[in-house]
């Protein structure tokens, strides 16, 4: 059993296609097929079901996949650990960022990291917060900037960088703009535009409504806070956001803190316990950048 065979097997399992897997690992399809056949002979069982409709994992393949990923991660960690002793970081670092985030300190930290460790291949991916947290837990993302309903996501280390109350954002002519005190019940009397499920802001809002047996009418959803604010500014619905995502243009939108939504919405850097040397180094740059 060789590491390259495990790498090819993981590629086929994730791509569900031998041709795409071969392109990903930069060898011919016949080479990938031959190495996986050899691995299956060594293990005495088939890892993949092959048909005209595509490639599927067998039960044995499902059982092997987790261990194959762990073995590849361990091999990469060995190389990084040796490189760290020699004061040279190398390998890959995948950073996740919640869709629509414009918090530039993360980019400052990435730039500082790249200047000091140009040998590390950086990758930046976007997604919903829950997707990114699952990716961090599974090891496909090393560290992610996500929106959360708690300061510390379960099973992960975390650095909260923003903690804010929920606000309602409406045009100046809207009835809620003339109120000094706005409650969740007031908000739920109007059609709403919100971030989608899977985001930290939405989780905090849904949890606050559920605690008061309120059923909000979310008629519009957008992944980027700027889009949510724009829809509200055009009078299409009442926006639920955090203060920093509304913006400062008082001519377009008026923000009112939702009085009885007391839980905070967090923007948090999250990573696995026992991070890789590259992740630790990025965090070293990120802490002063966010401070």
N, C-alpha and C positions, 0 to 999 in steps of 0.2 A: 504494500500500500504506500503510495507516494502522495506528497502534498499537492502536486499538480493534478492528480486524479481527483482529490477532494475538491480542489478549486473548480475543476470542470463540472463535477457533479453538482456543486452548489449553483453554478451558472445555469446549467440545464434546468435544475429545479426551480429557479427563480424566473427564468425566461420562458419555461414550458415549451422550448423549441430548440433543437440542436443547432440550427443555422444561426439564430440570434446569439446563442451561447458561444458559438465559435467566433463570431464577430467581437463579442465582448472580451474574450480571452486572447484574441488575435492569433488564432491558429485555424487550420482548415477544419471543416465539419467532420471529415473522415478521421482526422487526428483526435478530435473530441470523442467521437463514437468508439474508436479503437481503445482509448484509454479507459473509458467507462466500462466497456465490455471486459477489459482485463481486470478492473476493480471488481466487477460482478463475479467473475470467475474466482478471484481470490477470496471473496466473501461467501461464495457458494449460493448466491441468490440474486435475482434481478432487483434492481433498485428503481427501474423505470418501466412503465407500460408504454409500448410504442404502438401507435395506430395511425390510420390516415387522418384522424381528427386531431392528432397532436400527441404530446408527451404528458404522462401523468406519473406521479410518484406511487410506487407500491407501498404496502404497509412497511416493508423493510426499508424502503427509501425514506419514508417519513421518519422512521426511527433513527436512521443514520444522519439525516440532515442537520439536526441540532448539534450532534457531536462533530460533524464535518466543519460547521461554522466555528465551533469552539476551538477545534484544532488549528484552523487557519488563523483565528484571532490570537491564539497562543504563539504560533510561529511568528506572527508579525510583532507581537509584544516582545519576544526574545530579541529580535533585531532592533527594536526601539530601545530596549533596556541596555543593550550593548552600546548602541549609539549614544545613549545618554551618558554612560560612563566616559565615553570619548568626547563628550560635550558636542555631539553632532546628532540632531534629531532628523529622522527621515521617516518615510512612509506616507500615510494618508491621514487627513483629519477632515471629517465630515461634520459640518456645522448646520444646524437647523434654525429656521427663523419663521415665526408665525407670519402668515400671509398678510401683506399690507403694512407691515411694521416699518416705521421710518426712524427708529431710534438709532442714531448714527454712532454712539459709542461702541456698538458691536463692530462696526466697520473700522473704527479707529483701532480696536484691539486686534482685528484680523490683519490690518496693515502693519502694525508693530510686530506682530508675530511673524509675518511674511518677511519683513526686513531682517529679522534676526535668524530666521530658520527657513531660508528659501528652498531647502531641499525637501520640505514637506509639501506634498500635494494637497492643496486646499479645495474643498468642495462645499458649496452653499446650496441648501435646498429649502424650499418653502412648503408650508402645509398648515393644516389646522392644528391647534395645540394638542389635542388628544392623539392625533396621528403622530406628531413629533415625539410626544412622550413615550408612546409605544415603540417608536423607532429607537429612542435612546435606551429603553429597557432591553430591547432585542440586540442592541449593538450595531445596528446599521447606521445610526447617527451617534456621534461622540458627545456632543454638547448642543443644547438647543435653547433659544430664547423663545419662551412660550407664555401665553396668558393662562393663569391658573386661578382657581377659587380658593386655594390655600397657599401659604408661604412655602411649604415643602411638599412637592408631589410624592406620592407613596413610593417607597423603595429607591428613591434617588436623593443625591445631594443637591442642594439648591442655593442660589444667591438671589434673593428678591431685589430687584432694582427699581421697581415702581410699585406703590401700593395706593390705590385711590378708591373713593366712593363712587357709586353709580350716579349718573346725572341723566336728566331728560333734556333733550335739545329740540327746540322748536323755533320757528320764525318769530320775530318780535310781535307780530299781529295775533299770534295764537293765544287763546285764553290762558293756557298754562304759563305763558310768559309774564302775565300780570299777577300771578300768585307769588306770595313770599314763601309759602310753605307748600310743597308738593309731596303727596304720598303715593305709595304703590297703587292704591285703589284709584286715585286720580289718574295716574298714568294708564292703567288698564281700561279706562273708559274710552280710550282712543285707539284707532288702528296704529300699530307699531312697526317700525323698521329696526331690526336688530342684527347683530352678528349671528352667524349660523350655529346650530348645536355643534359641540366639539371645541368651542372657543371658551376662554376663561370668562370673558364678560357675560356671555350667554349663560354659562353655568351659574354664576353668581346671581343673575337676574331670575333665572328659572327657580333656583333654590329659594330665593326670597319670596317669590310669588306662591310657591307651593306651601311655604310655611304659613301663609295667610289665606290659603284656599282660594287664591285668585287664579283666573284663567285668562291670561293675556291673549289678545288677538294680534298675532304677528303676521302681518300681511305681506311684508317685504323683508328680504334678507340680503346681505352683502358681506363678502369676506373682508373687505378693507374698510377701516373706520372712516376714511375720507368719503367713500361711496355712501355709507350709511348717513353721514352728515349731509352730503349733497342731496340725497333723496328727501331728507327732512326739510332742508332749506327750500326745496321746491314745493313744500306743502303736501307731499304725498303721504306722509305718515309722521308720527312722533318718534324720535330717535332715542334709544337707550344706549349710552356710551359711558366712558369715563371722562373726567374733566379734561385731561391732556389731549384726548383724541377729538374733542369738539373743535378746537382751534380758538383763535382770539378775535375773529371777525364778528363783532357784536351786531353789525348791520344785517348779517344773514341769519344768525342763530343766537338764541338766548339759552343759556344752560342753567338749570336749577337742580341742586342736589336733591335726590329722592330721600325724603326725611327718614322713612322707616326702613330703608334698605341699608342696614348698617355694616354688613360684611364688606370687606375690601376686595377689590379685584387686583390681582397681582400680575406684574410682568416679571418673569423669573428666568434666570439661567439655570438649567438643570443638566446633570450629568450622572453617570453611574458611580457607585462607590468604587474605590481603587481605580481611579482613572489612569489612562495611558500617560506616558511622559509628555506627549504632544498636547494632550488635553490639559494637563497640569500647567504647562507653559502658557497655553492660551488663556487660562484662567488667571495666571499671574499678570498678564497684560490687561485682562478684562476688568479686574477689580478696581484699579485706579481709573480706568477709562469711564466706568459707570459712576464712580465716586465723584 
